[in-house]
Amino acid sequence: MNWLFLAIAIVAEVIATSALKASEGFARPWPSAVVVVGYGLAFYLLSQTLRTIPMGVVYAIWSGAGIVLITLAGYVLYRQRLDTPALVGIGLIVAGVVVMQVFSKTTGH
């Protein structure tokens, strides 16, 4: 169940971050409300995962998946494009998370 909480926390954080841009510095009320609710849900669920999954593992997955998903959201929603070095860097982050999940004994499989 904690892995599901982590997945939902990541999605909530990505939605909140996307809404943060749309809030225009908290000048628009509805996107601002999405930011507050999204981050609140994300951090609550993240705290629940830390009961059983090691903190370093949770944060690596949280940040790695978040970077990839927010990059996709930026591309789709705001037409933000990344250059090759940025994409290579994101790929290296993903590779690090995969290595940790596949080869580390600390991930709590």
SVG drawing of the C-alpha trace seen along z (x, -y; Angstrom):
<svg xmlns="http://www.w3.org/2000/svg" viewBox="-11 -38 35 45">
<polyline fill="none" stroke="black" stroke-width="0.4" points="0.0,0.0 2.9,-2.4 4.1,-2.1 0.6,-3.2 0.7,-6.1 4.1,-7.1 2.7,-7.0 -0.3,-9.1 1.9,-11.5 4.1,-11.9 1.0,-12.5 -0.4,-15.0 2.9,-16.9 3.1,-17.1 -0.5,-18.4 0.3,-21.0 3.5,-22.1 1.7,-22.4 -1.0,-24.5 1.7,-26.6 2.7,-27.9 -0.9,-28.5 -1.6,-30.4 0.6,-33.2 2.1,-33.9 -1.0,-33.0 -3.0,-35.7 -5.5,-33.2 -7.7,-31.6 -8.6,-28.2 -5.1,-27.2 -3.8,-28.5 -6.3,-26.2 -5.1,-23.2 -1.6,-24.1 -2.4,-24.1 -4.6,-20.9 -2.1,-19.1 0.9,-19.8 -1.0,-19.0 -2.1,-15.6 1.4,-14.9 3.2,-15.6 0.7,-13.7 1.0,-10.6 4.8,-11.0 4.9,-11.0 3.0,-7.8 5.4,-6.1 8.3,-7.0 6.9,-4.7 8.1,-1.6 10.2,-2.6 13.7,-4.1 13.9,-7.9 16.6,-7.9 14.7,-5.5 11.4,-7.4 13.1,-10.7 15.0,-9.3 11.8,-7.9 9.8,-11.0 12.3,-13.4 13.2,-11.2 9.6,-10.4 8.6,-14.0 11.3,-15.4 10.2,-13.2 6.5,-13.8 6.8,-17.6 9.0,-17.8 6.2,-16.0 3.6,-18.3 5.6,-21.3 5.9,-20.0 2.2,-19.2 0.6,-22.1 3.1,-24.9 4.9,-23.9 8.3,-24.0 11.0,-22.2 14.3,-20.9 17.6,-20.7 19.6,-17.5 21.9,-18.1 18.8,-18.6 17.2,-15.4 20.4,-13.5 20.5,-14.7 17.0,-13.6 17.8,-10.2 20.7,-9.9 18.4,-10.6 16.0,-7.9 18.9,-5.5 19.9,-6.2 16.5,-5.4 16.3,-2.2 19.7,-1.0 18.7,-1.6 15.4,0.2 16.9,3.2 20.2,3.7 19.9,2.2 18.9,4.3 17.7,1.2 14.6,0.5 12.3,2.7 11.0,5.0"/>
</svg>
